[in-house]
């Protein structure tokens, strides 16, 4: 019996695009005053953060 020899070929890796991750939501400020605890994250709009801080801090 004569066997047909076939070359060994490496399989190519599929070129899937990497998933785009959303930016991390980092903690910017953690504030505790009396019974109130506020945590401000990087996704928060700076105007809203300033308005909240004006109302909480004297």
C-alpha positions as CSV (number, residue, x, y, z in Angstrom):
1,X,0.0,0.0,0.0
2,X,1.3,3.4,-1.0
3,X,0.2,6.1,1.4
4,X,-0.2,9.6,0.1
5,X,1.8,12.0,2.2
6,X,0.4,15.4,2.8
7,X,2.4,18.3,4.3
8,X,1.6,19.4,7.8
9,X,0.1,22.9,7.7
10,X,-0.3,25.2,10.7
11,X,-3.8,26.4,11.3
12,X,-4.2,30.1,11.1
13,X,-5.5,32.0,14.1
14,X,-8.8,33.8,13.4
15,X,-8.3,37.5,13.5
16,X,-11.2,38.5,15.7
17,X,-11.2,42.2,16.5
18,X,-10.6,42.8,20.2
19,X,-13.6,44.0,22.1
20,X,-13.5,47.7,22.9
21,X,-13.9,48.1,26.7
22,X,-15.6,51.1,28.1
23,X,-13.4,53.3,30.1
24,X,-13.2,52.5,33.8
25,X,-15.4,54.4,36.2
26,X,-12.8,55.4,38.7
27,X,-13.6,56.8,42.2
28,X,-12.6,60.4,42.3
29,X,-13.8,61.5,45.8
30,X,-15.3,59.7,48.8
31,X,-16.8,62.1,51.3
32,X,-18.3,61.4,54.7
33,X,-20.0,64.1,56.7
34,X,-22.1,63.1,59.8
35,X,-24.5,60.4,58.5
36,X,-24.0,61.3,54.8
37,X,-21.6,59.4,52.6
38,X,-20.9,60.5,49.0
39,X,-18.8,58.8,46.4
40,X,-18.0,60.6,43.2
41,X,-16.9,58.6,40.2
42,X,-15.2,59.8,37.0
43,X,-18.3,59.3,34.9
44,X,-20.2,62.0,36.9
45,X,-20.5,65.4,35.1
46,X,-18.4,68.0,36.9
47,X,-21.2,70.5,37.0
48,X,-23.4,68.1,38.9
49,X,-20.6,67.2,41.2
50,X,-19.9,70.9,42.0
51,X,-23.6,71.6,42.6
52,X,-23.8,68.7,45.0
53,X,-20.7,69.7,46.9
54,X,-22.0,73.3,47.2
55,X,-25.1,72.0,48.9
56,X,-23.3,69.6,51.2
57,X,-20.3,71.6,52.2
58,X,-20.7,75.0,54.0
